[in-house]
């Protein structure tokens, strides 16, 4: 921690200066577009309602909390958002450090978060995904009690849906029922209270139905590569707050992507029923499940990797984790993503040029390899070892 903390402080200071354009790097707007959108939404939220008729609003009601929080600070909305994001970033670092120290796991975990976030670049502090990741890391590290974990997962689910994946690692039926019940209760209370107080709180349930296939998604990779090589004649269009693919075969690929999520869930259920849990199972399963969730989604925005690096850092903090190889692959994908966005985004999003497109393809293949390695490692690490037979004494 003695060396990691100064490196963390230096890299986050550089992120802040780039995001605020004190250090000009071009690509104006790439980092603050979402923050400005949060600011616009916060104005609507302050009026006493959730954004209505806005296809970009696709978040549970407690997403309002990180979007309204900057109004509590004295600076401009953007500066205040970055400051809050950096404080959440520091909180994650401290949680991971505390967890690694408790497990005598060494410094790999804090370096994974420090360097992983640094190579992703200013996008780390420019999206509210960092706040959700803080809640998820807390659910993984603060307590082993299933009730506490369930409540924290429910809070995370009320901010953004993905933390529900953390329930998969609860291996005993009593823990699973307790954690799931606590998570659902916390979510229902949070969403119900929001719906009673403010109109349109539950619009997020239907706003994602029309989303198409994002250019950066795994299912979209063959089309992006096919476009640049002349195999596919489609194009990209800005829809639903993201760059989506349009053309022959996209509807089928989108349906396959939607179907891939329950297929991944079935694999995890099969593992769950056959697994013999170990001390690391909860953390390892969380990483595998979120990897599956990200890769089978129609959307794979660069900020989704914030979720993964937070959980990967936790697995590094567990000495006997089976996920080290997959976590290293994720760190490679983090670096590639940091180069992709925004530096060569134009290549694969609009222009269809070869260099950026190849970088996207390689990044997605690395993520796919990470998911395969992660699941295989999880499966092998939880298989019951055959009992050793006692040697027959000589007569």
Secondary structure as GFF3:
##gff-version 3
##sequence-region A 1 395
A	DSSP	alpha_helix	4	19	.	.	.	ID=ss1
A	DSSP	alpha_helix	33	46	.	.	.	ID=ss2
A	DSSP	alpha_helix	63	69	.	.	.	ID=ss3
A	DSSP	three_ten_helix	70	72	.	.	.	ID=ss4
A	DSSP	alpha_helix	77	102	.	.	.	ID=ss5
A	DSSP	alpha_helix	108	120	.	.	.	ID=ss6
A	DSSP	three_ten_helix	122	125	.	.	.	ID=ss7
A	DSSP	alpha_helix	129	141	.	.	.	ID=ss8
A	DSSP	alpha_helix	146	159	.	.	.	ID=ss9
A	DSSP	three_ten_helix	161	167	.	.	.	ID=ss10
A	DSSP	alpha_helix	173	197	.	.	.	ID=ss11
A	DSSP	alpha_helix	204	207	.	.	.	ID=ss12
A	DSSP	alpha_helix	221	229	.	.	.	ID=ss13
A	DSSP	beta_strand	235	239	.	.	.	ID=ss14
A	DSSP	beta_strand	242	246	.	.	.	ID=ss15
A	DSSP	alpha_helix	250	274	.	.	.	ID=ss16
A	DSSP	alpha_helix	281	295	.	.	.	ID=ss17
A	DSSP	alpha_helix	304	316	.	.	.	ID=ss18
A	DSSP	alpha_helix	324	339	.	.	.	ID=ss19
A	DSSP	pi_helix	340	344	.	.	.	ID=ss20
A	DSSP	alpha_helix	345	346	.	.	.	ID=ss21
A	DSSP	pi_helix	347	351	.	.	.	ID=ss22
A	DSSP	alpha_helix	354	381	.	.	.	ID=ss23
###
